Amino acid sequence: MLQKIKEKFFNKQFLSFGIIGFINTFNAQALYMLFVKLGFQVGVASLLGDALAMVFSYFMNMHFTYHQKPSLKSAVTFPLSYVPGMLISALMVILVVDLAHAPEMWAKLFALPIYVPVNFLCMSFIVKVFGTAKKA
């Protein structure tokens, strides 16, 4: 089992996903902070920030991580890979703010250790099922 985890998460594809994810996380965090400053509820701000940052992620991941050209089919199915991670992130933000009384501006960062691997697994599955992803 440890070997399967190592093969899935310690490779060029996951590294590419991680680098793009780092940039995307910065984008999502900046958008989240903007929406919080504008008075949005933290869960809504989290979902909006993630959804808007997903556009960047789609193009970068299709090109660098999965080596595919963007298409209507992948553009429609790609957001499905984000749904579990976005929901986990929004729920964790709400819990961190409401239960732990963490600062709203930084609460989204607490979701990262769970959000990133869940999102990678979901995205890989969606791209594999609905696309023609090449192995890295």
C-alpha positions as CSV (number, residue, x, y, z in Angstrom):
1,M,0.0,0.0,0.0
2,L,2.9,2.4,0.8
3,Q,4.3,1.7,-2.6
4,K,1.0,2.7,-4.3
5,I,0.9,5.9,-2.4
6,K,4.5,6.6,-3.3
7,E,3.8,5.9,-7.0
8,K,0.7,8.1,-7.0
9,F,2.1,11.2,-5.2
10,F,5.9,11.1,-5.8
11,N,6.2,11.7,-9.5
12,K,6.6,14.4,-12.2
13,Q,2.8,14.7,-12.7
14,F,2.1,15.4,-9.0
15,L,5.1,17.8,-8.9
16,S,3.6,19.8,-11.8
17,F,0.2,19.7,-10.2
18,G,1.8,21.0,-7.0
19,I,3.6,23.9,-8.6
20,I,0.4,24.9,-10.5
21,G,-1.6,24.3,-7.3
22,F,0.7,26.6,-5.4
23,I,0.1,29.5,-7.8
24,N,-3.6,28.7,-8.0
25,T,-3.7,28.6,-4.2
26,F,-2.2,32.1,-4.1
27,N,-4.9,33.2,-6.6
28,A,-7.7,31.6,-4.7
29,Q,-6.5,33.0,-1.4
30,A,-6.2,36.5,-2.8
31,L,-9.7,36.3,-4.2
32,Y,-11.0,34.8,-1.0
33,M,-9.5,37.7,1.0
34,L,-11.0,40.2,-1.5
35,F,-14.5,38.7,-1.1
36,V,-14.1,38.6,2.8
37,K,-13.1,42.3,2.7
38,L,-16.2,43.0,0.5
39,G,-18.4,41.5,3.3
40,F,-19.1,38.0,1.9
41,Q,-19.7,35.2,4.3
42,V,-16.5,33.1,4.6
43,G,-18.0,29.9,3.0
44,V,-19.3,31.9,0.0
45,A,-16.0,33.8,-0.3
46,S,-14.1,30.5,-0.3
47,L,-16.3,28.9,-3.0
48,L,-16.2,32.1,-5.2
49,G,-12.4,32.4,-4.8
50,D,-11.9,28.7,-5.7
51,A,-14.3,28.8,-8.7
52,L,-12.6,31.9,-10.2
53,A,-9.1,30.5,-9.6
54,M,-10.2,27.3,-11.3
55,V,-10.0,29.0,-14.7
56,F,-6.2,29.5,-14.4
57,S,-5.8,26.0,-13.0
58,Y,-7.7,24.4,-15.9
59,F,-5.5,25.8,-18.6
60,M,-2.2,25.2,-16.7
61,N,-3.0,21.7,-15.6
62,M,-4.3,20.6,-19.1
63,H,-1.1,21.8,-20.6
64,F,1.6,21.0,-18.1
65,T,0.2,18.2,-15.8
66,Y,-2.0,16.2,-18.2
67,H,-0.5,17.2,-21.6
68,Q,-3.8,17.8,-23.3
69,K,-5.2,20.6,-25.4
70,P,-8.1,22.4,-23.8
71,S,-11.5,21.3,-25.2
72,L,-15.1,22.0,-24.6
73,K,-15.5,18.5,-23.2
74,S,-12.6,18.9,-20.7
75,A,-13.7,22.4,-19.9
76,V,-17.1,21.2,-18.9
77,T,-15.9,18.1,-16.9
78,F,-12.8,19.7,-15.3
79,P,-14.8,21.7,-12.7
80,L,-16.3,18.4,-11.5
81,S,-12.8,17.5,-10.2
82,Y,-12.9,20.6,-8.0
83,V,-16.3,20.0,-6.3
84,P,-15.1,17.7,-3.5
85,G,-12.1,19.9,-2.7
86,M,-14.1,23.1,-2.8
87,L,-16.7,21.7,-0.5
88,I,-14.1,20.4,1.9
89,S,-12.3,23.8,1.8
90,A,-15.5,25.8,2.4
91,L,-16.6,23.5,5.2
92,M,-13.2,23.7,6.9
93,V,-13.2,27.5,6.6
94,I,-16.6,27.7,8.3
95,L,-15.5,25.3,11.0
96,V,-12.1,27.1,11.6
97,V,-13.8,30.5,11.8
98,D,-16.9,29.5,13.8
99,L,-15.5,26.9,16.1
100,A,-11.8,27.8,16.5
101,H,-12.4,31.5,16.1
102,A,-9.4,31.8,13.7
103,P,-9.0,35.0,11.7
104,E,-11.3,34.9,8.7
105,M,-8.6,36.2,6.3
106,W,-6.3,33.2,6.9
107,A,-8.8,30.4,7.7
108,K,-8.7,29.1,4.1
109,L,-5.1,28.1,4.5
110,F,-6.0,25.5,7.2
111,A,-7.8,23.5,4.5
112,L,-4.7,22.9,2.3
113,P,-3.4,19.7,3.8
114,I,-6.6,18.0,3.1
115,Y,-7.7,19.9,0.0
116,V,-4.6,19.3,-2.1
117,P,-4.4,15.5,-2.2
118,V,-8.2,15.1,-2.5
119,N,-8.3,17.6,-5.4
120,F,-5.4,15.8,-7.1
121,L,-7.1,12.4,-6.9
122,C,-10.4,13.8,-8.1
123,M,-8.9,15.8,-10.9
124,S,-6.8,12.8,-12.1
125,F,-9.8,10.6,-12.1
126,I,-11.9,13.1,-14.1
127,V,-9.2,13.7,-16.6
128,K,-8.6,10.0,-17.0
129,V,-12.3,9.2,-17.5
130,F,-13.2,12.2,-19.7
131,G,-10.0,12.9,-21.4
132,T,-7.1,11.2,-23.0
133,A,-4.4,12.0,-20.4
134,K,-0.9,10.8,-21.1
135,K,1.1,9.4,-18.3
136,A,3.9,11.6,-17.2
